[in-house]
Amino acid sequence: MIRMRALTFCYPNTDLRLHIPELTVAEAQKVAIIGPSSAGKTTLLQLIAGILTPQAGSVHVGNVHVNALSDARRRGFRITTIGFIFQDFALLDYLNVLDNILHPYRITGALRLRHDIRTRAAKLATEMGIGDKLQRRPEALSQGEKQRVAICRALLPYPKLILADEATGNLDPANKTRILELLCRTVEAHHATLVAVTHDYELFGYFDRVIDFRHFGSSVIS
């Protein structure tokens, strides 16, 4: 599902350098990414999604050479193929919960906002425990509730790849387990792939594989 080869990335005027000789994730795998803070884990997810592009090397998702696409085509590919759960939620303050969940369908012609999609949005919200908050705006939500809105939005288009950046980091223990189970059920039901950045060692049992940046040593981070 994911293939990275001879990848090099750096931000200007920073010490962060990523060099990944090879990284593969199989289709339908559930993979956890761990490592110290500021090691580049979020950057890795953004490179996979095409939000960032490397200075050298290649990123493939399925049969698509992501970093060879134009900006517009990368955006379209991301919307239709990838569900990205951002660490900072990336909710729009002027939209209520329901419209934030439906937002991917309003910004591209590649997704059609049908009645069944609205029904699915409400169902996901109910499963996440925020079904009674669909008309509220983000300012009226707790951090954990905002996180659940972001997860609903990512899951809504049935993505083949889910990238989760600390998706359970703002949740209490009970909701953390319930929501990770929902993520895993969604992955398995749709034969999707999950790559999740996490610091929570208690959750490792939900994943097929754990990738620790520290095990790459200087070949990945220098």
Buried (B, 14 or more C-beta within 10 A) or exposed (E): BBBBBEBBBBEEEEEEBBBBEEBEBEEBBBBBBBBEEEBBBBBBBBBBBBBBBBEEBBBBBBEBEBBEBEEEEBBBBBBBBBBBBBBEBBBEEEBBBBBBBBBBBEEBEBBEEEEEBBEBBBEBBEBBBBEEBBEBBBEEBEEBBBBBBBBBBBBBBEBBBBBBBBBBBBBEEEBBBBBBEBBBEBBEEBEBBBBBBBBBEEBEEBBEEBBEBEEBEEEBBE
